Amino acid sequence: MIFKTKNIVSFVVLIISAVSISSCKKDKIEIIPPVVVSDQLSIQVLPFYGSQILYLDSTYLTDEGYEIQFTDLKFFGGNWKNGNDILFESAMFDYRNNGNKFLTVSKKPDLFGSLQGLLGIDSSLNHDDPTAFANENPLNIVNAGDMHWGWNPGYIFIKVEARVDTIQDGIPLFDHYAVFHVGTDNFVQNLDFPDVNWTAIGEKSFQANMKLDMHQFLSNAGQTINVKNEFISHTASGQDVLTLKAIQNFKSALSFIP
Protein backbone atom coordinates (compact mmCIF):
# COMPACT_ATOMS: atom_id res chain seq x y z
CA MET A 1 0.00 0.00 0.00
CA ILE A 2 2.83 2.37 0.84
CA PHE A 3 4.49 1.49 -2.52
CA LYS A 4 1.37 2.42 -4.43
CA THR A 5 1.00 5.68 -2.55
CA LYS A 6 4.56 6.67 -3.38
CA ASN A 7 3.93 5.96 -7.06
CA ILE A 8 0.81 8.12 -7.02
CA VAL A 9 2.69 10.98 -5.33
CA SER A 10 5.54 10.78 -7.87
CA PHE A 11 3.07 10.84 -10.75
CA VAL A 12 1.33 13.92 -9.35
CA VAL A 13 4.70 15.69 -8.94
CA LEU A 14 5.58 14.95 -12.57
CA ILE A 15 2.24 16.33 -13.78
CA ILE A 16 2.69 19.52 -11.74
CA SER A 17 6.24 19.97 -13.04
CA ALA A 18 5.15 19.51 -16.65
CA VAL A 19 2.35 22.03 -16.27
CA SER A 20 4.74 24.48 -14.59
CA ILE A 21 7.31 24.15 -17.38
CA SER A 22 4.64 24.55 -20.04
CA SER A 23 3.34 27.65 -18.30
CA CYS A 24 6.83 29.15 -18.14
CA LYS A 25 7.29 28.60 -21.87
CA LYS A 26 4.01 30.33 -22.65
CA ASP A 27 4.90 33.27 -20.44
CA LYS A 28 8.33 33.72 -22.01
CA ILE A 29 8.65 37.04 -23.91
CA GLU A 30 10.08 36.69 -27.41
CA ILE A 31 12.59 39.42 -28.23
CA ILE A 32 12.45 40.53 -31.88
CA PRO A 33 15.66 42.18 -33.08
CA PRO A 34 15.19 45.68 -34.52
CA VAL A 35 15.13 46.05 -38.29
CA VAL A 36 18.25 47.84 -39.51
CA VAL A 37 17.42 50.31 -42.29
CA SER A 38 20.33 51.05 -44.61
CA ASP A 39 21.04 54.46 -46.09
CA GLN A 40 19.55 54.83 -49.57
CA LEU A 41 21.41 56.84 -52.21
CA SER A 42 19.77 57.91 -55.45
CA ILE A 43 21.08 59.83 -58.45
CA GLN A 44 18.79 61.83 -60.69
CA VAL A 45 19.84 63.08 -64.15
CA LEU A 46 18.32 66.44 -65.15
CA PRO A 47 18.58 67.15 -68.90
CA PHE A 48 18.98 70.79 -69.87
CA TYR A 49 19.47 72.72 -73.08
CA GLY A 50 21.65 75.56 -71.86
CA SER A 51 19.62 77.25 -69.12
CA GLN A 52 16.35 75.60 -70.17
CA ILE A 53 15.02 72.30 -68.83
CA LEU A 54 15.04 69.88 -71.75
CA TYR A 55 11.89 67.94 -72.56
CA LEU A 56 11.80 65.27 -75.23
CA ASP A 57 9.99 66.31 -78.43
CA SER A 58 10.15 70.00 -77.49
CA THR A 59 11.86 72.49 -79.81
CA TYR A 60 15.23 74.16 -79.16
CA LEU A 61 17.54 76.26 -81.32
CA THR A 62 21.09 75.29 -82.25
CA ASP A 63 23.88 77.86 -82.58
CA GLU A 64 23.57 77.49 -86.37
CA GLY A 65 19.91 78.51 -86.21
CA TYR A 66 18.37 75.05 -86.72
CA GLU A 67 15.35 73.97 -84.73
CA ILE A 68 15.94 70.63 -83.00
CA GLN A 69 13.74 68.19 -81.09
CA PHE A 70 15.47 65.48 -79.07
CA THR A 71 13.53 62.22 -79.23
CA ASP A 72 15.74 59.84 -77.24
CA LEU A 73 18.43 60.26 -74.56
CA LYS A 74 20.09 57.25 -72.95
CA PHE A 75 23.48 56.36 -71.52
CA PHE A 76 25.29 53.71 -69.48
CA GLY A 77 27.55 54.36 -66.51
CA GLY A 78 29.99 51.69 -65.35
CA ASN A 79 32.12 51.03 -62.25
CA TRP A 80 31.41 54.29 -60.42
CA LYS A 81 33.34 54.34 -57.17
CA ASN A 82 35.41 56.40 -54.76
CA GLY A 83 38.74 54.72 -54.14
CA ASN A 84 37.94 51.15 -53.06
CA ASP A 85 34.30 51.94 -52.25
CA ILE A 86 32.05 50.89 -55.14
CA LEU A 87 28.80 52.78 -55.72
CA PHE A 88 27.60 50.60 -58.60
CA GLU A 89 28.85 48.29 -61.34
CA SER A 90 26.42 49.44 -64.03
CA ALA A 91 23.45 51.79 -64.35
CA MET A 92 21.40 53.05 -67.29
CA PHE A 93 19.66 56.37 -67.82
CA ASP A 94 16.60 56.26 -70.08
CA TYR A 95 14.87 59.65 -70.15
CA ARG A 96 11.77 58.63 -72.10
CA ASN A 97 10.94 55.49 -70.15
CA ASN A 98 12.31 56.23 -66.66
CA GLY A 99 12.28 60.01 -66.41
CA ASN A 100 15.11 61.47 -64.33
CA LYS A 101 15.90 58.25 -62.45
CA PHE A 102 19.42 56.91 -62.86
CA LEU A 103 19.86 54.57 -59.89
CA THR A 104 19.08 53.85 -56.23
CA VAL A 105 21.45 51.81 -54.04
CA SER A 106 21.96 51.00 -50.37
CA LYS A 107 25.19 52.84 -49.55
CA LYS A 108 26.46 55.48 -47.12
CA PRO A 109 26.74 59.03 -48.51
CA ASP A 110 29.91 59.93 -46.62
CA LEU A 111 31.81 57.30 -48.66
CA PHE A 112 31.05 58.99 -51.98
CA GLY A 113 31.97 62.65 -51.75
CA SER A 114 33.70 62.19 -55.10
CA LEU A 115 33.24 59.64 -57.88
CA GLN A 116 35.31 58.13 -60.65
CA GLY A 117 34.03 55.73 -63.27
CA LEU A 118 33.17 55.13 -66.90
CA LEU A 119 30.81 56.55 -69.45
CA GLY A 120 30.07 53.18 -70.99
CA ILE A 121 30.66 49.60 -69.87
CA ASP A 122 34.01 48.09 -68.91
CA SER A 123 35.40 45.63 -71.44
CA SER A 124 35.28 42.86 -68.82
CA LEU A 125 31.46 43.00 -69.01
CA ASN A 126 30.81 44.59 -72.39
CA HIS A 127 30.98 41.34 -74.33
CA ASP A 128 29.25 39.00 -71.87
CA ASP A 129 26.00 37.27 -72.78
CA PRO A 130 23.27 39.87 -72.08
CA THR A 131 20.78 37.13 -71.20
CA ALA A 132 23.03 35.72 -68.46
CA PHE A 133 22.92 38.73 -66.10
CA ALA A 134 20.57 38.68 -63.11
CA ASN A 135 17.03 39.90 -63.78
CA GLU A 136 17.54 43.12 -61.81
CA ASN A 137 20.87 43.94 -63.49
CA PRO A 138 20.69 46.87 -65.97
CA LEU A 139 22.86 44.80 -68.34
CA ASN A 140 20.24 42.07 -68.62
CA ILE A 141 18.85 42.22 -72.16
CA VAL A 142 15.31 42.76 -70.86
CA ASN A 143 16.45 45.95 -69.10
CA ALA A 144 19.07 47.07 -71.64
CA GLY A 145 16.71 46.58 -74.59
CA ASP A 146 17.90 48.53 -77.61
CA MET A 147 21.03 49.65 -75.75
CA HIS A 148 22.64 46.36 -76.74
CA TRP A 149 23.71 45.71 -80.31
CA GLY A 150 22.56 42.42 -81.74
CA TRP A 151 24.97 42.64 -84.67
CA ASN A 152 27.96 43.90 -82.69
CA PRO A 153 28.54 42.10 -79.35
CA GLY A 154 28.46 44.81 -76.72
CA TYR A 155 26.43 47.71 -75.39
CA ILE A 156 25.63 51.14 -76.78
CA PHE A 157 27.20 53.59 -74.32
CA ILE A 158 25.28 56.71 -75.36
CA LYS A 159 22.20 57.09 -77.54
CA VAL A 160 21.15 60.53 -78.77
CA GLU A 161 18.42 60.84 -81.37
CA ALA A 162 16.78 64.01 -82.68
CA ARG A 163 14.67 65.54 -85.44
CA VAL A 164 15.99 68.73 -87.02
CA ASP A 165 14.51 71.48 -89.18
CA THR A 166 17.48 72.74 -91.19
CA ILE A 167 15.51 75.09 -93.49
CA GLN A 168 15.02 78.48 -91.88
CA ASP A 169 11.79 79.48 -93.59
CA GLY A 170 9.44 79.63 -90.61
CA ILE A 171 7.71 76.40 -91.65
CA PRO A 172 8.26 73.59 -89.09
CA LEU A 173 9.48 70.58 -91.04
CA PHE A 174 11.49 68.22 -88.86
CA ASP A 175 12.51 65.81 -91.61
CA HIS A 176 16.26 65.69 -90.95
CA TYR A 177 17.27 63.01 -88.43
CA ALA A 178 20.34 63.05 -86.21
CA VAL A 179 21.40 59.72 -84.70
CA PHE A 180 24.40 59.12 -82.44
CA HIS A 181 24.84 55.54 -81.18
CA VAL A 182 28.29 55.20 -79.62
CA GLY A 183 29.79 52.03 -78.19
CA THR A 184 32.70 49.52 -78.43
CA ASP A 185 35.70 49.35 -76.12
CA ASN A 186 37.65 51.97 -78.07
CA PHE A 187 35.24 54.75 -77.14
CA VAL A 188 34.61 54.17 -73.43
CA GLN A 189 35.34 57.39 -71.49
CA ASN A 190 36.77 57.94 -68.01
CA LEU A 191 34.72 60.16 -65.71
CA ASP A 192 35.91 62.11 -62.68
CA PHE A 193 33.50 64.04 -60.44
CA PRO A 194 35.51 65.60 -57.56
CA ASP A 195 32.52 67.07 -55.70
CA VAL A 196 29.30 65.11 -55.24
CA ASN A 197 26.68 66.73 -53.03
CA TRP A 198 24.28 64.31 -51.30
CA THR A 199 21.16 66.03 -49.98
CA ALA A 200 18.88 64.43 -47.39
CA ILE A 201 15.40 63.92 -48.86
CA GLY A 202 14.03 61.75 -46.06
CA GLU A 203 15.10 59.61 -43.12
CA LYS A 204 18.24 57.78 -44.28
CA SER A 205 17.52 58.80 -47.90
CA PHE A 206 19.95 60.97 -49.85
CA GLN A 207 19.95 62.28 -53.41
CA ALA A 208 22.51 63.78 -55.79
CA ASN A 209 21.53 65.51 -59.02
CA MET A 210 23.42 65.44 -62.29
CA LYS A 211 23.04 67.90 -65.15
CA LEU A 212 23.11 66.72 -68.75
CA ASP A 213 23.46 69.81 -70.96
CA MET A 214 22.55 68.90 -74.54
CA HIS A 215 23.46 72.36 -75.78
CA GLN A 216 26.99 71.63 -74.62
CA PHE A 217 26.77 68.26 -76.38
CA LEU A 218 26.30 70.15 -79.65
CA SER A 219 28.48 73.17 -78.86
CA ASN A 220 31.33 72.00 -76.67
CA ALA A 221 34.24 74.48 -76.69
CA GLY A 222 36.33 73.85 -79.79
CA GLN A 223 34.33 70.77 -80.78
CA THR A 224 30.95 71.70 -82.24
CA ILE A 225 28.59 69.19 -83.85
CA ASN A 226 26.74 70.74 -86.78
CA VAL A 227 23.71 68.44 -87.06
CA LYS A 228 23.07 69.45 -90.67
CA ASN A 229 26.34 67.91 -91.83
CA GLU A 230 27.34 65.70 -88.86
CA PHE A 231 24.22 63.80 -88.09
CA ILE A 232 24.84 60.06 -88.00
CA SER A 233 27.15 57.63 -86.21
CA HIS A 234 26.59 53.98 -85.40
CA THR A 235 30.27 53.61 -84.39
CA ALA A 236 30.89 52.04 -87.78
CA SER A 237 34.10 52.08 -89.79
CA GLY A 238 34.71 55.50 -91.28
CA GLN A 239 32.70 57.28 -88.57
CA ASP A 240 35.49 57.44 -85.98
CA VAL A 241 35.94 61.21 -85.97
CA LEU A 242 32.26 61.99 -85.34
CA THR A 243 31.89 59.04 -82.96
CA LEU A 244 34.74 60.28 -80.77
CA LYS A 245 33.45 63.85 -80.90
CA ALA A 246 29.94 62.71 -79.86
CA ILE A 247 31.00 60.73 -76.79
CA GLN A 248 33.59 63.32 -75.70
CA ASN A 249 30.97 66.06 -75.94
CA PHE A 250 28.48 63.92 -74.03
CA LYS A 251 31.08 63.38 -71.32
CA SER A 252 31.62 67.16 -71.07
CA ALA A 253 27.85 67.69 -70.87
CA LEU A 254 27.61 65.62 -67.64
CA SER A 255 28.24 67.23 -64.25
CA PHE A 256 26.99 67.01 -60.68
CA ILE A 257 24.92 69.97 -59.52
CA PRO A 258 26.43 71.58 -56.37
BAKOLMI-939547 format. One record per residue (C-alpha): residue number from 1; x, y, z. Coordinates in steps of 0.1 Angstrom, whole numbers, padded with zeros to 4 digits. Each point is the difference from the previous one (the first is absolute). Layout:
BEGIN
<atom pos="NUM" c1="X" c2="Y" c3="Z"/>
...
This chain:
BEGIN
<atom pos="1" c1="0000" c2="0000" c3="0000"/>
<atom pos="2" c1="0028" c2="0024" c3="0008"/>
<atom pos="3" c1="0017" c2="-0009" c3="-0033"/>
<atom pos="4" c1="-0031" c2="0009" c3="-0019"/>
<atom pos="5" c1="-0004" c2="0033" c3="0018"/>
<atom pos="6" c1="0036" c2="0010" c3="-0008"/>
<atom pos="7" c1="-0007" c2="-0007" c3="-0037"/>
<atom pos="8" c1="-0031" c2="0021" c3="0001"/>
<atom pos="9" c1="0019" c2="0029" c3="0017"/>
<atom pos="10" c1="0028" c2="-0002" c3="-0026"/>
<atom pos="11" c1="-0024" c2="0000" c3="-0029"/>
<atom pos="12" c1="-0018" c2="0031" c3="0014"/>
<atom pos="13" c1="0034" c2="0018" c3="0005"/>
<atom pos="14" c1="0009" c2="-0007" c3="-0037"/>
<atom pos="15" c1="-0034" c2="0013" c3="-0012"/>
<atom pos="16" c1="0005" c2="0032" c3="0021"/>
<atom pos="17" c1="0035" c2="0005" c3="-0013"/>
<atom pos="18" c1="-0011" c2="-0005" c3="-0037"/>
<atom pos="19" c1="-0028" c2="0025" c3="0004"/>
<atom pos="20" c1="0024" c2="0025" c3="0017"/>
<atom pos="21" c1="0026" c2="-0004" c3="-0028"/>
<atom pos="22" c1="-0027" c2="0004" c3="-0026"/>
<atom pos="23" c1="-0013" c2="0031" c3="0017"/>
<atom pos="24" c1="0035" c2="0015" c3="0002"/>
<atom pos="25" c1="0005" c2="-0005" c3="-0038"/>
<atom pos="26" c1="-0033" c2="0017" c3="-0007"/>
<atom pos="27" c1="0009" c2="0030" c3="0022"/>
<atom pos="28" c1="0034" c2="0004" c3="-0016"/>
<atom pos="29" c1="0004" c2="0033" c3="-0019"/>
<atom pos="30" c1="0014" c2="-0003" c3="-0035"/>
<atom pos="31" c1="0025" c2="0027" c3="-0008"/>
<atom pos="32" c1="-0001" c2="0011" c3="-0037"/>
<atom pos="33" c1="0032" c2="0017" c3="-0012"/>
<atom pos="34" c1="-0005" c2="0035" c3="-0014"/>
<atom pos="35" c1="-0001" c2="0004" c3="-0038"/>
<atom pos="36" c1="0032" c2="0017" c3="-0012"/>
<atom pos="37" c1="-0009" c2="0025" c3="-0028"/>
<atom pos="38" c1="0029" c2="0007" c3="-0023"/>
<atom pos="39" c1="0007" c2="0035" c3="-0015"/>
<atom pos="40" c1="-0014" c2="0003" c3="-0035"/>
<atom pos="41" c1="0018" c2="0020" c3="-0026"/>
<atom pos="42" c1="-0016" c2="0011" c3="-0033"/>
<atom pos="43" c1="0013" c2="0019" c3="-0029"/>
<atom pos="44" c1="-0023" c2="0020" c3="-0023"/>
<atom pos="45" c1="0010" c2="0013" c3="-0034"/>
<atom pos="46" c1="-0015" c2="0033" c3="-0011"/>
<atom pos="47" c1="0003" c2="0007" c3="-0037"/>
<atom pos="48" c1="0004" c2="0037" c3="-0010"/>
<atom pos="49" c1="0005" c2="0019" c3="-0032"/>
<atom pos="50" c1="0021" c2="0029" c3="0012"/>
<atom pos="51" c1="-0020" c2="0017" c3="0028"/>
<atom pos="52" c1="-0032" c2="-0017" c3="-0011"/>
<atom pos="53" c1="-0014" c2="-0033" c3="0014"/>
<atom pos="54" c1="0000" c2="-0024" c3="-0029"/>
<atom pos="55" c1="-0031" c2="-0020" c3="-0009"/>
<atom pos="56" c1="-0001" c2="-0026" c3="-0026"/>
<atom pos="57" c1="-0018" c2="0010" c3="-0032"/>
<atom pos="58" c1="0001" c2="0037" c3="0009"/>
<atom pos="59" c1="0018" c2="0025" c3="-0023"/>
<atom pos="60" c1="0033" c2="0017" c3="0006"/>
<atom pos="61" c1="0023" c2="0021" c3="-0021"/>
<atom pos="62" c1="0036" c2="-0010" c3="-0010"/>
<atom pos="63" c1="0028" c2="0026" c3="-0003"/>
<atom pos="64" c1="-0003" c2="-0004" c3="-0038"/>
<atom pos="65" c1="-0037" c2="0010" c3="0002"/>
<atom pos="66" c1="-0015" c2="-0034" c3="-0005"/>
<atom pos="67" c1="-0030" c2="-0011" c3="0020"/>
<atom pos="68" c1="0005" c2="-0034" c3="0017"/>
<atom pos="69" c1="-0022" c2="-0024" c3="0019"/>
<atom pos="70" c1="0018" c2="-0027" c3="0020"/>
<atom pos="71" c1="-0020" c2="-0033" c3="-0001"/>
<atom pos="72" c1="0022" c2="-0024" c3="0020"/>
<atom pos="73" c1="0027" c2="0005" c3="0026"/>
<atom pos="74" c1="0017" c2="-0031" c3="0016"/>
<atom pos="75" c1="0034" c2="-0008" c3="0015"/>
<atom pos="76" c1="0018" c2="-0027" c3="0020"/>
<atom pos="77" c1="0023" c2="0007" c3="0030"/>
<atom pos="78" c1="0024" c2="-0027" c3="0011"/>
<atom pos="79" c1="0021" c2="-0007" c3="0031"/>
<atom pos="80" c1="-0007" c2="0033" c3="0019"/>
<atom pos="81" c1="0019" c2="0000" c3="0032"/>
<atom pos="82" c1="0021" c2="0021" c3="0024"/>
<atom pos="83" c1="0033" c2="-0017" c3="0007"/>
<atom pos="84" c1="-0008" c2="-0035" c3="0010"/>
<atom pos="85" c1="-0036" c2="0007" c3="0008"/>
<atom pos="86" c1="-0023" c2="-0010" c3="-0028"/>
<atom pos="87" c1="-0032" c2="0019" c3="-0006"/>
<atom pos="88" c1="-0012" c2="-0022" c3="-0029"/>
<atom pos="89" c1="0012" c2="-0023" c3="-0027"/>
<atom pos="90" c1="-0024" c2="0011" c3="-0027"/>
<atom pos="91" c1="-0030" c2="0024" c3="-0004"/>
<atom pos="92" c1="-0020" c2="0012" c3="-0029"/>
<atom pos="93" c1="-0017" c2="0034" c3="-0005"/>
<atom pos="94" c1="-0031" c2="-0001" c3="-0023"/>
<atom pos="95" c1="-0017" c2="0034" c3="0000"/>
<atom pos="96" c1="-0031" c2="-0011" c3="-0020"/>
<atom pos="97" c1="-0009" c2="-0031" c3="0020"/>
<atom pos="98" c1="0014" c2="0007" c3="0034"/>
<atom pos="99" c1="0000" c2="0038" c3="0003"/>
<atom pos="100" c1="0028" c2="0015" c3="0021"/>
<atom pos="101" c1="0008" c2="-0033" c3="0019"/>
<atom pos="102" c1="0035" c2="-0013" c3="-0005"/>
<atom pos="103" c1="0005" c2="-0023" c3="0030"/>
<atom pos="104" c1="-0008" c2="-0007" c3="0037"/>
<atom pos="105" c1="0023" c2="-0021" c3="0022"/>
<atom pos="106" c1="0006" c2="-0008" c3="0036"/>
<atom pos="107" c1="0032" c2="0018" c3="0009"/>
<atom pos="108" c1="0013" c2="0027" c3="0024"/>
<atom pos="109" c1="0002" c2="0035" c3="-0014"/>
<atom pos="110" c1="0032" c2="0009" c3="0019"/>
<atom pos="111" c1="0019" c2="-0026" c3="-0021"/>
<atom pos="112" c1="-0008" c2="0017" c3="-0033"/>
<atom pos="113" c1="0010" c2="0037" c3="0003"/>
<atom pos="114" c1="0017" c2="-0005" c3="-0034"/>
<atom pos="115" c1="-0005" c2="-0026" c3="-0028"/>
<atom pos="116" c1="0021" c2="-0015" c3="-0028"/>
<atom pos="117" c1="-0013" c2="-0024" c3="-0026"/>
<atom pos="118" c1="-0008" c2="-0006" c3="-0036"/>
<atom pos="119" c1="-0024" c2="0015" c3="-0026"/>
<atom pos="120" c1="-0007" c2="-0034" c3="-0015"/>
<atom pos="121" c1="0006" c2="-0036" c3="0011"/>
<atom pos="122" c1="0033" c2="-0015" c3="0010"/>
<atom pos="123" c1="0014" c2="-0025" c3="-0025"/>
<atom pos="124" c1="-0001" c2="-0027" c3="0026"/>
<atom pos="125" c1="-0038" c2="0001" c3="-0002"/>
<atom pos="126" c1="-0007" c2="0016" c3="-0034"/>
<atom pos="127" c1="0002" c2="-0033" c3="-0019"/>
<atom pos="128" c1="-0017" c2="-0023" c3="0024"/>
<atom pos="129" c1="-0033" c2="-0017" c3="-0009"/>
<atom pos="130" c1="-0027" c2="0026" c3="0007"/>
<atom pos="131" c1="-0025" c2="-0028" c3="0009"/>
<atom pos="132" c1="0022" c2="-0014" c3="0027"/>
<atom pos="133" c1="-0001" c2="0030" c3="0024"/>
<atom pos="134" c1="-0023" c2="0000" c3="0030"/>
<atom pos="135" c1="-0036" c2="0012" c3="-0007"/>
<atom pos="136" c1="0005" c2="0032" c3="0020"/>
<atom pos="137" c1="0034" c2="0008" c3="-0017"/>
<atom pos="138" c1="-0002" c2="0030" c3="-0025"/>
<atom pos="139" c1="0022" c2="-0021" c3="-0023"/>
<atom pos="140" c1="-0027" c2="-0027" c3="-0003"/>
<atom pos="141" c1="-0013" c2="0001" c3="-0036"/>
<atom pos="142" c1="-0036" c2="0006" c3="0013"/>
<atom pos="143" c1="0012" c2="0031" c3="0018"/>
<atom pos="144" c1="0026" c2="0012" c3="-0025"/>
<atom pos="145" c1="-0024" c2="-0005" c3="-0030"/>
<atom pos="146" c1="0012" c2="0019" c3="-0030"/>
<atom pos="147" c1="0031" c2="0012" c3="0019"/>
<atom pos="148" c1="0016" c2="-0033" c3="-0010"/>
<atom pos="149" c1="0011" c2="-0007" c3="-0036"/>
<atom pos="150" c1="-0011" c2="-0033" c3="-0014"/>
<atom pos="151" c1="0024" c2="0002" c3="-0030"/>
<atom pos="152" c1="0030" c2="0013" c3="0020"/>
<atom pos="153" c1="0005" c2="-0018" c3="0033"/>
<atom pos="154" c1="0000" c2="0027" c3="0027"/>
<atom pos="155" c1="-0021" c2="0029" c3="0013"/>
<atom pos="156" c1="-0008" c2="0034" c3="-0014"/>
<atom pos="157" c1="0016" c2="0025" c3="0025"/>
<atom pos="158" c1="-0019" c2="0031" c3="-0011"/>
<atom pos="159" c1="-0031" c2="0004" c3="-0021"/>
<atom pos="160" c1="-0011" c2="0034" c3="-0013"/>
<atom pos="161" c1="-0027" c2="0003" c3="-0026"/>
<atom pos="162" c1="-0016" c2="0032" c3="-0013"/>
<atom pos="163" c1="-0021" c2="0015" c3="-0027"/>
<atom pos="164" c1="0013" c2="0032" c3="-0016"/>
<atom pos="165" c1="-0015" c2="0028" c3="-0022"/>
<atom pos="166" c1="0030" c2="0012" c3="-0020"/>
<atom pos="167" c1="-0020" c2="0024" c3="-0023"/>
<atom pos="168" c1="-0005" c2="0034" c3="0016"/>
<atom pos="169" c1="-0032" c2="0010" c3="-0017"/>
<atom pos="170" c1="-0024" c2="0001" c3="0030"/>
<atom pos="171" c1="-0017" c2="-0032" c3="-0010"/>
<atom pos="172" c1="0006" c2="-0028" c3="0025"/>
<atom pos="173" c1="0012" c2="-0030" c3="-0019"/>
<atom pos="174" c1="0020" c2="-0024" c3="0021"/>
<atom pos="175" c1="0010" c2="-0024" c3="-0027"/>
<atom pos="176" c1="0038" c2="-0001" c3="0006"/>
<atom pos="177" c1="0010" c2="-0027" c3="0026"/>
<atom pos="178" c1="0030" c2="0000" c3="0022"/>
<atom pos="179" c1="0011" c2="-0033" c3="0015"/>
<atom pos="180" c1="0030" c2="-0006" c3="0023"/>
<atom pos="181" c1="0004" c2="-0036" c3="0012"/>
<atom pos="182" c1="0035" c2="-0003" c3="0016"/>
<atom pos="183" c1="0015" c2="-0032" c3="0014"/>
<atom pos="184" c1="0029" c2="-0025" c3="-0002"/>
<atom pos="185" c1="0030" c2="-0002" c3="0023"/>
<atom pos="186" c1="0020" c2="0027" c3="-0020"/>
<atom pos="187" c1="-0025" c2="0028" c3="0010"/>
<atom pos="188" c1="-0006" c2="-0006" c3="0037"/>
<atom pos="189" c1="0007" c2="0032" c3="0019"/>
<atom pos="190" c1="0015" c2="0005" c3="0035"/>
<atom pos="191" c1="-0021" c2="0023" c3="0023"/>
<atom pos="192" c1="0012" c2="0019" c3="0030"/>
<atom pos="193" c1="-0024" c2="0019" c3="0023"/>
<atom pos="194" c1="0020" c2="0016" c3="0028"/>
<atom pos="195" c1="-0030" c2="0015" c3="0019"/>
<atom pos="196" c1="-0032" c2="-0020" c3="0005"/>
<atom pos="197" c1="-0026" c2="0016" c3="0022"/>
<atom pos="198" c1="-0024" c2="-0024" c3="0017"/>
<atom pos="199" c1="-0031" c2="0017" c3="0013"/>
<atom pos="200" c1="-0023" c2="-0016" c3="0026"/>
<atom pos="201" c1="-0035" c2="-0005" c3="-0015"/>
<atom pos="202" c1="-0014" c2="-0021" c3="0028"/>
<atom pos="203" c1="0011" c2="-0022" c3="0030"/>
<atom pos="204" c1="0031" c2="-0018" c3="-0012"/>
<atom pos="205" c1="-0007" c2="0010" c3="-0036"/>
<atom pos="206" c1="0025" c2="0022" c3="-0020"/>
<atom pos="207" c1="0000" c2="0013" c3="-0035"/>
<atom pos="208" c1="0025" c2="0015" c3="-0024"/>
<atom pos="209" c1="-0010" c2="0017" c3="-0032"/>
<atom pos="210" c1="0019" c2="-0001" c3="-0033"/>
<atom pos="211" c1="-0004" c2="0025" c3="-0028"/>
<atom pos="212" c1="0001" c2="-0012" c3="-0037"/>
<atom pos="213" c1="0004" c2="0031" c3="-0022"/>
<atom pos="214" c1="-0010" c2="-0009" c3="-0035"/>
<atom pos="215" c1="0010" c2="0035" c3="-0013"/>
<atom pos="216" c1="0035" c2="-0008" c3="0012"/>
<atom pos="217" c1="-0002" c2="-0033" c3="-0018"/>
<atom pos="218" c1="-0005" c2="0019" c3="-0032"/>
<atom pos="219" c1="0022" c2="0030" c3="0007"/>
<atom pos="220" c1="0028" c2="-0012" c3="0022"/>
<atom pos="221" c1="0029" c2="0025" c3="0000"/>
<atom pos="222" c1="0021" c2="-0007" c3="-0031"/>
<atom pos="223" c1="-0020" c2="-0030" c3="-0010"/>
<atom pos="224" c1="-0034" c2="0009" c3="-0014"/>
<atom pos="225" c1="-0023" c2="-0025" c3="-0016"/>
<atom pos="226" c1="-0019" c2="0015" c3="-0030"/>
<atom pos="227" c1="-0030" c2="-0023" c3="-0003"/>
<atom pos="228" c1="-0006" c2="0010" c3="-0036"/>
<atom pos="229" c1="0032" c2="-0015" c3="-0011"/>
<atom pos="230" c1="0010" c2="-0022" c3="0029"/>
<atom pos="231" c1="-0031" c2="-0019" c3="0008"/>
<atom pos="232" c1="0006" c2="-0037" c3="0001"/>
<atom pos="233" c1="0023" c2="-0025" c3="0018"/>
<atom pos="234" c1="-0005" c2="-0036" c3="0008"/>
<atom pos="235" c1="0037" c2="-0004" c3="0010"/>
<atom pos="236" c1="0006" c2="-0016" c3="-0034"/>
<atom pos="237" c1="0032" c2="0001" c3="-0020"/>
<atom pos="238" c1="0006" c2="0034" c3="-0015"/>
<atom pos="239" c1="-0020" c2="0018" c3="0027"/>
<atom pos="240" c1="0028" c2="0001" c3="0026"/>
<atom pos="241" c1="0004" c2="0038" c3="0000"/>
<atom pos="242" c1="-0036" c2="0008" c3="0007"/>
<atom pos="243" c1="-0004" c2="-0030" c3="0023"/>
<atom pos="244" c1="0028" c2="0013" c3="0022"/>
<atom pos="245" c1="-0013" c2="0036" c3="-0001"/>
<atom pos="246" c1="-0035" c2="-0012" c3="0010"/>
<atom pos="247" c1="0011" c2="-0020" c3="0031"/>
<atom pos="248" c1="0026" c2="0026" c3="0011"/>
<atom pos="249" c1="-0026" c2="0028" c3="-0002"/>
<atom pos="250" c1="-0025" c2="-0022" c3="0019"/>
<atom pos="251" c1="0026" c2="-0005" c3="0027"/>
<atom pos="252" c1="0005" c2="0038" c3="0002"/>
<atom pos="253" c1="-0037" c2="0005" c3="0002"/>
<atom pos="254" c1="-0003" c2="-0021" c3="0033"/>
<atom pos="255" c1="0006" c2="0016" c3="0033"/>
<atom pos="256" c1="-0012" c2="-0002" c3="0036"/>
<atom pos="257" c1="-0021" c2="0030" c3="0012"/>
<atom pos="258" c1="0015" c2="0016" c3="0031"/>
